[in-house]
Amino acid sequence: MACKCEVFKKAINTVRLLSADGVSKANSGHPGMPMGCADYAFTLWSEFLRFNPDDPQWVGRDRFVLSAGHGSMLIYSLLHLFDFGLTIDDLKTFRQWGSKCPGHPEYGHTKGVEVTTGPLASGLASAVGMAIGMKQFKAAIGGCDCLFDQKVYVISGDGCIMEGTSHEACALAGHLKLDNLILFYDDNGISIEGSTKIALTEDVGARFAAYGWNVIKIDGQCVKQIRAAIEMARVTKGKPTVIIGKTKIGKGAPNMEGSEATHGAPLPKEELAAAKVNLGFNPEESFVVPADVRALCEEKVAAKKACAAEWNEKFEGFKAKMDADKKVLMNALMTKAVPANILDELLKAVPEKATATRASGGTIMNAAAKLVPSLTGGSADLNPSTKTYLKGMGDFGPEDWAGRNIHFGVRELGMGMIANGLALAGYAIPFSSTFMVFSDYMKPAMRLAAIQKLHEVYVFTHDSIFVGEDGPTHQPIEQLAMFRTIPGLTVIRPADANEVAHAWAYALKADHPVVLCLTRQNLANLPADVVANRMDVAKGAYIVTCEEGFEVTLIASGSEVNTALGACEILRKQGKKVRVVSMPSWDLFDAQSDEYKEKILPKSCTKRVSIEAGSTFGWSKYVGTDGLSIGIDHFGASAPAEKLAEEYGFTAEGVAAHVAAYLK
């Protein structure tokens, strides 16, 4: 009978070969990384990682993030062995249509996958957000160390380390002293083009030490060293830990071990057979889990379920002793509760005088934060400009883990990925903010948020050329169009403070990411009768004003709604009959019934004009091929906003002149 250490070694090799077999069956994928990381991954999952396969969202669980998502057969093999519902037949469908085992791990698609990964370092950066979210939750409810000492474990490779995202996120993690974050760096020295020496020669350990991390260097394929490193990392206080594990890619493949040839292509049939012989398996068999390995994993799973049951019992005792207010807070955080009357409450915070929507947005967001405890986040060092500081709610960090303001620093991409992790942690509706033009830095994070259907809010201010004197580098032109092309992302550009309140109410109740585009310049509030009787941002568009028998429809968003109203008055004096429509959101309007769309934009009126201080791309959908789109399809210039409006035809007079010429 084999000793336990021999069975353990066989289990590690089982992970190697399940991964290699999956890639071979698909004739597509990355076998080298799973084969190299199997020692660390199996040791972590079997001996340290807390989870309950019967309850994948168990509150007491640790989190596992495969940032090197191309090695996805690694996590699928582990999910199979540890009873998360993936069968051998599922493993055989790797990368195929309808499979539970897609090419890269997908959150919400495969039970047990905590985050969608693939773009390198995105998982690592999101893990920083998870660690923040878990710290916040524990502090907010007064959780004790005996219950709330969960960790976030990450596996990253050389690609993650090279991506700039990892620099941004890991520097912040060190600054915040996130000791619940443990990273395993699979230092195999290989990338697609060959040895990493062709592009990566920095001292990664010194880099992380400079960030303020605890750095441990080990043989990443020595189980004894792996155990010791994880144990040390788990008890380290005041800093995150990186375990730099020296490994060989494709471990076990006798003729290709350590070669870049194992990175992104199946092992040749002869080499896969040789690997099986080398690791003590039958070369004629595939997708094999030996009986003693299966028994070992079942034993581990039973122990983890018992641990979860024990934790749940202690958690119930903890809840029973909580005071009423803390219990209400905990439930609000766990459910991300939003009051049913949130819109009515936010409308009470609307300023009466003309206000920039970034400023009214700040006032309204602060009102929302008092009603929605899960609202948390920050800006990329721009709170004074974006008005996104939550007053009186503390700054997150070692001095106040419950603080709801997160100072991301000038790290837009890191901020976006961290916000994704905050949403995934399960207790927050995160917001992140910067000038709209700098959303360019955040696009990969926004795309991943949309793919994962994460509930978060992007607050982008200085939303047009009316940024003014900062010039074309700071004046967004194409960004709105970019937002609108991302599937699953709702984009709202409010016309006044009342529309801002509507937008925030929608964003808080949504189940997906929402973008708010806000102005630098002051905007007058729309007429009271419009606000009371016609405003309906949640439907994407509504009639602001209209004359019977109207001959032209002016469709505008954001600050240009006021411009459209001014142009409307001029045109009416010229004898024109005009309808003005505010369209703060294409996405929301497109989701309405045909009847509603016809009510707002009737086919009987073929003369339509869109007015928006940005790219005209996409507006033909609403104005038609014979319509007029007034926009800016070029970069701006450095000048006061008023001068730019005059030069580019975005005054009421300029718009009226364009429309009058169009109607002739």
ZAKEZA-807167 format. One line per 3 residues: number of its first residue (from 1); their letters; for each residue z, y, x of C-alpha. Coordinates in steps of 0.02 Angstrom, whole numbers, always signed. Layout:
# ZAKEZA-807167
NUM = a = Z:Y:X ~ ...
This chain:
# ZAKEZA-807167
1 = mac = +0:+0:+0 ~ -50:+168:+72 ~ +88:+290:+118
4 = kce = +99:+456:+28 ~ +27:+554:+174 ~ -126:+440:+176
7 = vfk = -151:+463:-11 ~ -130:+650:+10 ~ -264:+650:+144
10 = kai = -376:+545:+32 ~ -351:+670:-108 ~ -408:+811:+5
13 = ntv = -562:+712:+51 ~ -591:+677:-133 ~ -602:+865:-161
16 = rll = -725:+877:-17 ~ -839:+743:-86 ~ -828:+793:-270
19 = sad = -886:+964:-213 ~ -1026:+895:-105 ~ -1081:+776:-243
22 = gvs = -1086:+917:-371 ~ -1198:+1022:-260 ~ -1308:+873:-219
25 = kan = -1329:+825:-403 ~ -1377:+1004:-446 ~ -1485:+1019:-290
28 = sgh = -1412:+1194:-279 ~ -1251:+1271:-218 ~ -1132:+1290:-71
31 = pgm = -1047:+1130:-8 ~ -985:+1194:+160 ~ -847:+1311:+100
34 = pmg = -764:+1187:-21 ~ -769:+1051:+111 ~ -689:+1169:+238
37 = cad = -556:+1239:+120 ~ -506:+1076:+36 ~ -350:+1053:+145
40 = yaf = -278:+1222:+99 ~ -333:+1219:-83 ~ -266:+1046:-124
43 = tlw = -102:+1078:-34 ~ -81:+1241:-129 ~ -123:+1168:-299
46 = sef = -23:+1009:-281 ~ +135:+1076:-198 ~ +152:+1263:-231
49 = lrf = +42:+1334:-370 ~ +135:+1344:-536 ~ +26:+1309:-687
52 = npd = +24:+1211:-849 ~ -145:+1136:-894 ~ -87:+1119:-1075
55 = dpq = -62:+1308:-1080 ~ -182:+1394:-959 ~ -116:+1567:-1009
58 = wvg = +66:+1517:-981 ~ +166:+1674:-940 ~ +260:+1590:-799
61 = rdr = +107:+1536:-702 ~ +49:+1590:-530 ~ -130:+1654:-520
64 = fvl = -267:+1575:-416 ~ -420:+1677:-369 ~ -570:+1600:-283
67 = sag = -640:+1762:-212 ~ -769:+1661:-114 ~ -845:+1616:-281
70 = hgs = -1000:+1535:-208 ~ -885:+1388:-166 ~ -857:+1359:-352
73 = mli = -863:+1170:-341 ~ -695:+1185:-253 ~ -608:+1255:-407
76 = ysl = -702:+1140:-526 ~ -646:+988:-425 ~ -466:+1049:-431
79 = lhl = -475:+1086:-618 ~ -537:+909:-644 ~ -402:+828:-538
82 = fdf = -262:+931:-615 ~ -306:+896:-796 ~ -382:+1062:-856
85 = glt = -509:+970:-962 ~ -658:+962:-844 ~ -724:+785:-844
88 = idd = -825:+695:-712 ~ -975:+718:-827 ~ -941:+905:-825
91 = lkt = -943:+904:-635 ~ -1110:+816:-643 ~ -1183:+961:-742
94 = frq = -1141:+1091:-609 ~ -1258:+1243:-621 ~ -1350:+1172:-772
97 = wgs = -1383:+1250:-943 ~ -1228:+1248:-1053 ~ -1116:+1178:-915
100 = kcp = -931:+1215:-903 ~ -963:+1225:-716 ~ -1079:+1375:-690
103 = ghp = -1141:+1428:-519 ~ -996:+1549:-495 ~ -828:+1541:-585
106 = eyg = -829:+1634:-751 ~ -672:+1697:-838 ~ -667:+1647:-1021
109 = htk = -798:+1512:-994 ~ -702:+1379:-898 ~ -520:+1343:-939
112 = gve = -411:+1382:-788 ~ -527:+1512:-710 ~ -428:+1674:-698
115 = vtt = -568:+1793:-647 ~ -757:+1795:-634 ~ -804:+1794:-450
118 = gpl = -964:+1789:-350 ~ -993:+1965:-284 ~ -895:+1948:-123
121 = asg = -722:+2029:-113 ~ -724:+2070:-299 ~ -601:+1930:-331
124 = las = -488:+1985:-190 ~ -486:+2164:-253 ~ -453:+2106:-431
127 = avg = -310:+2000:-366 ~ -228:+2161:-304 ~ -237:+2223:-484
130 = mai = -159:+2061:-547 ~ -17:+2082:-423 ~ +11:+2261:-482
133 = gmk = +9:+2208:-665 ~ +136:+2069:-635 ~ +251:+2188:-541
136 = qfk = +237:+2317:-680 ~ +276:+2192:-817 ~ +428:+2121:-729
139 = aai = +501:+2294:-696 ~ +463:+2360:-870 ~ +558:+2220:-958
142 = ggc = +696:+2205:-828 ~ +642:+2031:-774 ~ +746:+1934:-649
145 = dcl = +684:+1855:-488 ~ +731:+1681:-548 ~ +600:+1695:-686
148 = fdq = +476:+1824:-628 ~ +433:+1781:-448 ~ +254:+1728:-484
151 = kvy = +124:+1746:-347 ~ -61:+1784:-340 ~ -151:+1667:-220
154 = vis = -325:+1708:-158 ~ -454:+1615:-54 ~ -579:+1729:+33
157 = gdg = -710:+1699:+165 ~ -793:+1801:+299 ~ -906:+1886:+172
160 = cim = -757:+1952:+74 ~ -680:+2017:+234 ~ -840:+2109:+280
163 = egt = -867:+2190:+110 ~ -801:+2367:+97 ~ -713:+2321:-65
166 = she = -587:+2220:+33 ~ -547:+2367:+146 ~ -510:+2481:-2
169 = aca = -408:+2356:-102 ~ -312:+2277:+42 ~ -264:+2445:+117
172 = lag = -189:+2494:-51 ~ -102:+2326:-69 ~ -18:+2351:+99
175 = hlk = +29:+2529:+56 ~ +108:+2470:-107 ~ +200:+2326:-20
178 = ldn = +136:+2196:-144 ~ +235:+2047:-83 ~ +177:+1942:-230
181 = lil = +1:+1933:-156 ~ -47:+1792:-36 ~ -222:+1784:+38
184 = fyd = -297:+1636:+129 ~ -439:+1693:+240 ~ -557:+1547:+273
187 = dng = -602:+1595:+451 ~ -744:+1473:+479 ~ -849:+1593:+583
190 = isi = -1007:+1558:+484 ~ -1113:+1664:+368 ~ -1287:+1633:+297
193 = egs = -1375:+1697:+453 ~ -1270:+1595:+573 ~ -1117:+1637:+676
196 = tki = -1018:+1785:+610 ~ -1017:+1850:+789 ~ -1185:+1931:+753
199 = alt = -1099:+2055:+636 ~ -909:+2028:+634 ~ -813:+2050:+796
202 = edv = -661:+2149:+738 ~ -485:+2079:+751 ~ -456:+2041:+567
205 = gar = -273:+2001:+595 ~ -244:+2169:+680 ~ -336:+2255:+539
208 = faa = -222:+2178:+408 ~ -68:+2213:+512 ~ -122:+2395:+516
211 = ygw = -133:+2390:+327 ~ +49:+2334:+322 ~ +20:+2150:+286
214 = nvi = +115:+2001:+353 ~ -11:+1905:+461 ~ +2:+1717:+492
217 = kid = -126:+1622:+595 ~ -145:+1434:+576 ~ -260:+1286:+591
220 = gqc = -328:+1295:+414 ~ -358:+1108:+408 ~ -184:+1054:+465
223 = vkq = -78:+1017:+311 ~ +86:+1037:+406 ~ +38:+1213:+461
226 = ira = -29:+1255:+288 ~ +136:+1206:+206 ~ +237:+1307:+329
229 = aie = +126:+1460:+308 ~ +135:+1457:+118 ~ +323:+1433:+121
232 = mar = +340:+1583:+238 ~ +224:+1689:+132 ~ +320:+1649:-26
235 = vtk = +484:+1716:+43 ~ +412:+1868:+134 ~ +478:+2028:+58
238 = gkp = +403:+2202:+63 ~ +225:+2159:+113 ~ +79:+2050:+58
241 = tvi = +31:+1904:+169 ~ -134:+1850:+242 ~ -146:+1672:+308
244 = igk = -291:+1667:+431 ~ -344:+1486:+434 ~ -466:+1431:+567
247 = tki = -578:+1301:+484 ~ -742:+1210:+506 ~ -870:+1236:+370
250 = gkg = -935:+1071:+301 ~ -782:+977:+365 ~ -814:+790:+360
253 = apn = -1003:+796:+378 ~ -1018:+712:+549 ~ -1182:+788:+607
256 = meg = -1175:+957:+520 ~ -992:+1006:+523 ~ -976:+1187:+581
259 = sea = -1159:+1228:+547 ~ -1228:+1367:+438 ~ -1343:+1234:+366
262 = thg = -1198:+1176:+257 ~ -1168:+1349:+185 ~ -1295:+1373:+48
265 = apl = -1390:+1211:+24 ~ -1349:+1030:-23 ~ -1312:+910:+118
268 = pke = -1463:+800:+154 ~ -1443:+630:+70 ~ -1418:+543:+236
271 = ela = -1286:+668:+291 ~ -1192:+656:+125 ~ -1189:+467:+143
274 = aak = -1130:+484:+322 ~ -992:+604:+266 ~ -931:+476:+139
277 = vnl = -923:+342:+272 ~ -837:+463:+390 ~ -705:+503:+258
280 = gfn = -676:+322:+206 ~ -777:+319:+45 ~ -920:+208:-14
283 = pee = -1085:+292:+30 ~ -1168:+213:-123 ~ -1048:+293:-247
286 = sfv = -1037:+472:-309 ~ -907:+575:-403 ~ -770:+453:-358
289 = vpa = -584:+483:-385 ~ -487:+336:-309 ~ -350:+263:-419
292 = dvr = -209:+313:-301 ~ -275:+491:-292 ~ -284:+497:-482
295 = alc = -105:+433:-490 ~ -46:+564:-364 ~ -126:+705:-463
298 = eek = -54:+640:-627 ~ +118:+637:-546 ~ +96:+816:-487
301 = vaa = +35:+873:-659 ~ +183:+791:-745 ~ +302:+881:-627
304 = kka = +216:+1048:-659 ~ +225:+1025:-847 ~ +411:+986:-832
307 = caa = +434:+1141:-726 ~ +343:+1245:-856 ~ +453:+1174:-995
310 = ewn = +608:+1217:-895 ~ +543:+1392:-863 ~ +503:+1417:-1047
313 = ekf = +680:+1367:-1093 ~ +751:+1494:-971 ~ +629:+1625:-1036
316 = egf = +690:+1597:-1214 ~ +868:+1622:-1152 ~ +814:+1781:-1063
319 = kak = +732:+1847:-1222 ~ +886:+1806:-1325 ~ +990:+1919:-1213
322 = mda = +867:+2064:-1212 ~ +915:+2222:-1304 ~ +806:+2266:-1454
325 = dkk = +707:+2405:-1369 ~ +662:+2297:-1219 ~ +608:+2156:-1332
328 = vlm = +495:+2273:-1430 ~ +423:+2338:-1266 ~ +392:+2163:-1200
331 = nal = +301:+2111:-1358 ~ +197:+2271:-1352 ~ +146:+2236:-1172
334 = mtk = +107:+2053:-1203 ~ -1:+2093:-1355 ~ -67:+2261:-1292
337 = avp = -14:+2330:-1460 ~ -96:+2487:-1530 ~ -28:+2571:-1688
340 = ani = -140:+2552:-1840 ~ -135:+2741:-1868 ~ -178:+2784:-1689
343 = lde = -321:+2902:-1738 ~ -211:+3004:-1855 ~ -81:+3019:-1718
346 = llk = -205:+3071:-1585 ~ -286:+3203:-1696 ~ -115:+3288:-1702
349 = avp = -131:+3319:-1515 ~ -300:+3408:-1525 ~ -293:+3585:-1454
352 = eka = -350:+3722:-1574 ~ -438:+3833:-1448 ~ -596:+3798:-1350
355 = tat = -552:+3672:-1215 ~ -644:+3567:-1088 ~ -647:+3388:-1151
358 = ras = -570:+3332:-986 ~ -420:+3443:-1028 ~ -409:+3394:-1211
361 = ggt = -434:+3215:-1152 ~ -282:+3230:-1040 ~ -176:+3297:-1182
364 = imn = -235:+3162:-1301 ~ -217:+3024:-1171 ~ -36:+3075:-1142
367 = aaa = -4:+3066:-1329 ~ -84:+2893:-1330 ~ +23:+2834:-1184
370 = klv = +182:+2868:-1283 ~ +117:+2756:-1422 ~ +33:+2620:-1317
373 = psl = +151:+2555:-1181 ~ +13:+2451:-1101 ~ -92:+2604:-1056
376 = tgg = -83:+2624:-868 ~ -195:+2677:-725 ~ -248:+2825:-622
379 = sad = -389:+2913:-531 ~ -472:+2911:-362 ~ -363:+3054:-298
382 = lnp = -424:+3170:-436 ~ -285:+3183:-565 ~ -277:+3374:-555
385 = stk = -464:+3380:-597 ~ -484:+3234:-717 ~ -319:+3272:-806
388 = tyl = -273:+3088:-810 ~ -92:+3094:-752 ~ +33:+3018:-874
391 = kgm = +174:+3143:-877 ~ +351:+3077:-860 ~ +294:+2897:-841
394 = gdf = +325:+2871:-656 ~ +219:+2827:-506 ~ +192:+2642:-473
397 = gpe = +260:+2581:-306 ~ +413:+2509:-219 ~ +520:+2653:-283
400 = dwa = +467:+2624:-463 ~ +378:+2460:-500 ~ +374:+2508:-685
403 = grn = +281:+2671:-650 ~ +124:+2686:-754 ~ +28:+2806:-641
406 = ihf = -65:+2717:-502 ~ -122:+2823:-355 ~ -281:+2734:-299
409 = gvr = -328:+2859:-165 ~ -510:+2896:-130 ~ -562:+2717:-164
412 = elg = -677:+2714:-316 ~ -744:+2537:-298 ~ -573:+2468:-254
415 = mgm = -501:+2561:-404 ~ -629:+2483:-521 ~ -598:+2306:-460
418 = ian = -409:+2331:-462 ~ -420:+2394:-642 ~ -512:+2233:-685
421 = gla = -368:+2134:-612 ~ -243:+2238:-710 ~ -334:+2192:-870
424 = lag = -338:+2009:-819 ~ -152:+2007:-781 ~ -129:+2017:-968
427 = yai = -7:+2160:-996 ~ -110:+2318:-975 ~ -250:+2421:-1049
430 = pfs = -298:+2500:-883 ~ -391:+2664:-861 ~ -477:+2726:-705
433 = stf = -549:+2898:-676 ~ -661:+3000:-563 ~ -803:+3126:-574
436 = mvf = -947:+3048:-669 ~ -1067:+3057:-523 ~ -950:+2948:-421
439 = sdy = -963:+2810:-550 ~ -1104:+2756:-434 ~ -969:+2686:-320
442 = mkp = -895:+2590:-467 ~ -1050:+2508:-542 ~ -1012:+2331:-477
445 = amr = -837:+2337:-550 ~ -898:+2404:-716 ~ -1029:+2268:-727
448 = laa = -899:+2133:-695 ~ -784:+2211:-825 ~ -924:+2200:-952
451 = iqk = -967:+2020:-905 ~ -784:+1972:-929 ~ -762:+2078:-1087
454 = lhe = -610:+2162:-1011 ~ -518:+2291:-1115 ~ -511:+2445:-1005
457 = vyv = -559:+2628:-1012 ~ -661:+2730:-889 ~ -628:+2917:-894
460 = fth = -773:+3005:-808 ~ -763:+3195:-805 ~ -880:+3334:-745
463 = dsi = -1012:+3245:-846 ~ -1168:+3353:-820 ~ -1254:+3485:-713
466 = fvg = -1125:+3606:-782 ~ -1013:+3551:-640 ~ -1101:+3702:-569
469 = edg = -1073:+3766:-393 ~ -1040:+3596:-314 ~ -1227:+3566:-326
472 = pth = -1339:+3415:-349 ~ -1229:+3293:-253 ~ -1094:+3315:-384
475 = qpi = -1202:+3341:-539 ~ -1236:+3180:-636 ~ -1413:+3158:-698
478 = eql = -1450:+2971:-711 ~ -1273:+2905:-733 ~ -1272:+2908:-924
481 = amf = -1431:+2807:-924 ~ -1352:+2685:-802 ~ -1199:+2661:-913
484 = rti = -1308:+2631:-1065 ~ -1404:+2491:-979 ~ -1247:+2386:-947
487 = pgl = -1231:+2256:-1086 ~ -1062:+2254:-1171 ~ -1009:+2426:-1110
490 = tvi = -978:+2557:-1246 ~ -1018:+2734:-1190 ~ -947:+2884:-1283
493 = rpa = -986:+3066:-1242 ~ -879:+3175:-1356 ~ -935:+3346:-1420
496 = dan = -762:+3423:-1441 ~ -577:+3384:-1434 ~ -580:+3301:-1605
499 = eva = -716:+3182:-1549 ~ -610:+3148:-1394 ~ -467:+3092:-1507
502 = haw = -587:+2980:-1602 ~ -655:+2911:-1438 ~ -483:+2871:-1370
505 = aya = -433:+2788:-1533 ~ -588:+2679:-1525 ~ -562:+2639:-1340
508 = lka = -382:+2585:-1367 ~ -428:+2468:-1509 ~ -581:+2395:-1425
511 = dhp = -593:+2221:-1349 ~ -712:+2270:-1209 ~ -736:+2409:-1080
514 = vvl = -766:+2586:-1142 ~ -831:+2738:-1048 ~ -777:+2914:-1096
517 = clt = -887:+3054:-1026 ~ -796:+3221:-1025 ~ -840:+3400:-980
520 = rqn = -782:+3521:-849 ~ -829:+3672:-957 ~ -740:+3729:-1115
523 = lan = -810:+3675:-1283 ~ -770:+3751:-1452 ~ -704:+3631:-1583
526 = lpa = -826:+3584:-1719 ~ -798:+3663:-1891 ~ -645:+3600:-1986
529 = dvv = -748:+3534:-2132 ~ -851:+3429:-2011 ~ -693:+3357:-1931
532 = anr = -613:+3320:-2099 ~ -762:+3256:-2197 ~ -904:+3195:-2086
535 = mdv = -845:+3156:-1909 ~ -855:+2969:-1875 ~ -869:+2933:-1689
538 = akg = -838:+2747:-1717 ~ -1009:+2738:-1802 ~ -1093:+2817:-1652
541 = ayi = -1178:+2961:-1744 ~ -1149:+3071:-1895 ~ -1222:+3226:-1979
544 = vtc = -1143:+3388:-1920 ~ -1246:+3505:-2029 ~ -1401:+3488:-2135
547 = eeg = -1513:+3587:-2251 ~ -1596:+3509:-2402 ~ -1776:+3468:-2364
550 = fev = -1746:+3476:-2176 ~ -1904:+3465:-2070 ~ -1828:+3428:-1900
553 = tli = -1676:+3332:-1837 ~ -1586:+3389:-1680 ~ -1490:+3244:-1601
556 = asg = -1365:+3289:-1465 ~ -1216:+3220:-1373 ~ -1066:+3299:-1288
559 = sev = -1076:+3482:-1241 ~ -1253:+3493:-1307 ~ -1195:+3475:-1488
562 = nta = -1131:+3654:-1481 ~ -1296:+3705:-1403 ~ -1390:+3617:-1543
565 = lga = -1286:+3709:-1673 ~ -1328:+3875:-1590 ~ -1512:+3830:-1586
568 = cei = -1500:+3778:-1768 ~ -1442:+3952:-1820 ~ -1586:+4033:-1727
571 = lrk = -1713:+3914:-1804 ~ -1645:+3942:-1978 ~ -1670:+4129:-1957
574 = qgk = -1851:+4086:-1915 ~ -1866:+3995:-2081 ~ -1846:+3818:-2012
577 = kvr = -1744:+3689:-2105 ~ -1638:+3589:-1983 ~ -1521:+3440:-1976
580 = vvs = -1401:+3425:-1827 ~ -1334:+3253:-1781 ~ -1197:+3220:-1656
583 = mps = -1230:+3054:-1569 ~ -1083:+3023:-1453 ~ -1125:+2838:-1432
586 = wdl = -1291:+2746:-1435 ~ -1200:+2580:-1428 ~ -1095:+2612:-1581
589 = fda = -1240:+2684:-1679 ~ -1351:+2535:-1637 ~ -1217:+2419:-1708
592 = qsd = -1223:+2501:-1881 ~ -1316:+2437:-2033 ~ -1496:+2484:-2064
595 = eyk = -1436:+2581:-2216 ~ -1320:+2689:-2111 ~ -1453:+2719:-1979
598 = eki = -1575:+2773:-2114 ~ -1445:+2890:-2187 ~ -1422:+2979:-2020
601 = lpk = -1601:+2971:-1955 ~ -1713:+2947:-2106 ~ -1889:+2887:-2070
604 = sct = -1953:+3024:-2186 ~ -1914:+3154:-2053 ~ -2028:+3114:-1907
607 = krv = -1991:+3273:-1811 ~ -1844:+3230:-1700 ~ -1775:+3315:-1545
610 = sie = -1644:+3245:-1425 ~ -1540:+3368:-1324 ~ -1437:+3305:-1178
613 = ags = -1406:+3380:-1006 ~ -1458:+3224:-912 ~ -1599:+3100:-893
616 = tfg = -1709:+3083:-1048 ~ -1728:+2897:-1011 ~ -1705:+2796:-1170
619 = wsk = -1705:+2937:-1297 ~ -1877:+2887:-1361 ~ -1789:+2749:-1456
622 = yvg = -1715:+2881:-1570 ~ -1843:+3021:-1571 ~ -1997:+2909:-1575
625 = tdg = -2156:+2921:-1475 ~ -2199:+3088:-1556 ~ -2025:+3160:-1533
628 = lsi = -1962:+3286:-1407 ~ -1829:+3247:-1277 ~ -1748:+3399:-1198
631 = gid = -1658:+3343:-1042 ~ -1656:+3352:-853 ~ -1763:+3228:-759
634 = hfg = -1734:+3306:-589 ~ -1583:+3346:-482 ~ -1487:+3507:-508
637 = asa = -1441:+3652:-396 ~ -1289:+3743:-332 ~ -1254:+3887:-451
640 = pae = -1132:+3939:-588 ~ -1146:+3832:-745 ~ -1207:+3979:-849
643 = kla = -1350:+4012:-729 ~ -1401:+3829:-730 ~ -1402:+3827:-920
646 = eey = -1516:+3978:-920 ~ -1634:+3913:-786 ~ -1648:+3738:-858
649 = gft = -1665:+3792:-1040 ~ -1496:+3731:-1103 ~ -1446:+3889:-1194
652 = aeg = -1460:+3897:-1383 ~ -1606:+4017:-1361 ~ -1693:+3903:-1237
655 = vaa = -1674:+3749:-1347 ~ -1731:+3846:-1502 ~ -1888:+3903:-1410
658 = hva = -1930:+3723:-1360 ~ -1904:+3661:-1537 ~ -2005:+3803:-1614
661 = ayl = -2150:+3765:-1498 ~ -2136:+3580:-1541 ~ -2144:+3617:-1728
664 = k = -2305:+3720:-1717
